[in-house]
Amino acid sequence: MIKVLSGAWALLFGMMLLQVGNGMQGTLLGIRGEIEGFSTFEMSLIMSGYFIGFLFGSRMAPEMIRRVGHVRVFAALGSMISSVMLLYPTWTDPWAWGAARILIGFCFSGVYVTAESWLNNSASNENRGKALSLYMIVQMIGIVSAQALLIVADPGGFILFIIPSVLISISFAPILLSVSPTPAFEATKPMTLMQIYHTSPLGCVGMFLLGGVFSAQFGMGAVYGGKAGLSVGEISAFVSSFYVGAMIVQYPLGWLSDKMDRRLLILVASAGVALGAFVAMLFGEVFAVLLAAAFVVGGLSNPLYSLLIAYTNDFLTHEDMPAAASGLVFINGLGAVAGPLITGWMMGVMGPSGFFLYIAILGAAMAIYAGYRMTQRKRHVVIDAVEGYAPVMPSSSPMAATFAQEYVIDVAQEEAAEEADARAAEF
């Protein structure tokens, strides 16, 4: 781990600063929108814009990189992100914020694709798993740290918008000054969404539903806090609870997924998401209960992203895994676009409790569908032989999912080689 950190610390540090800026702007807009008097529907449109931009960016960024190179794409999109951060408090109009969110989502997607391809290129077969784990950890640290920064100044002023702009600008310096020669961008074997669905209906349906759950947390959590009358400090702690839960539960859930039927674990985790959201909906007035519920919802929903990819991999050849992972990320993005819009509509009809009701419905739907799929397909693999879980954040680009699949393939190939050597030694 120390060896990986020493070789990629600048890239990881830069990515952490990027996550601080991204996590800060998402929560800050929810708080500032309440101050500016934006309606719940307006805020849902604004928050949905990020996922629209991210979805298109994830498809277009690879082509942009092939045309002009990693460095130019990274620098151009990074400069755009920093500029947009400063435009938010200057032009406080819902339509302007919506357009800015689409643009900033597009730019962040391109930046993530670029940085993650650099990280993947710098990792070897021996340390790819550790590099992936470190990447996820710094992402979590960045998002949680962002929530703490919200209390250092008045959200009604300019300072809290200047801080992420500066941090994002600073983040590019260590990355651009430390990376080795830019990696080649290789095309993966294509796989249509229909092919992925026929391979794993649960993977596709689960990813779509999970996109709505994640975008509600990431996009509408602060909006919920404002409508529920929470203070800035309480909103910061509330949003942080989702990600602290994800950071703590990710690895135990991943360990379990390699020891048991993944469908059963998907069912239990998604049911836990629904239960946690239902408890928050009923007893959210008690702040301690609200924090505990957010911890449970975030802790169980975020690892489901990697778990659904791992489950789909159980039915794929190594050659198909990267393309399938990219397709699942796209399906997740489609669900994420709809998440804030539906959440905003439900909060407009029911009040703040509509936020958790939406998450509870999606969690229950995923659990029910997982149970149904268990009746339609026999367990396909010998569980003792499967170790295909690799941690990936839902906020990452398809490149991170591909990165994770390369790690899974490397591990499988190494284990197969060791088994072959052991059998040869017996004879």
Secondary structure, DSSP 8 states (H G I E B T S, - for coil): -HHHHHHHHHHHHHHHHHHHHHHHHHHHHHHHHHHHT--HHHHHHHHHHHHHHHHHHHHHHHHHHHHH-HHHHHHHHHHHHHHHHHHHHHS--HHHHHHHHHHHHHHHHHHHHHHHHHHHHH--TTTHHHHHHHHHHHHHHHHHHHHHHTTSS-TTSSHHHHHHHHHHHHHHHHHHHH--S-----------HHHHHHH-HHHHHHHHHHHHHHHHHHHHHHHHHHHTT--HHHHHHHHHHHHHHHHHHHHHHHHHHTTS-HHHHHHHHHHHHHHHHHHHHHHTTSHHHHHHHHHHHHHHHHHHHHHHHHHHHTTS-GGGHHHHHHHHHHHHHHHHHHHHHHHHHHHHHH-THHHHHHHHHHHHHHHHHHHHHHHHS---S-GGG--------TTS-HHHHHHHHHHHHHHHHHHHHHHHHHHHHH-
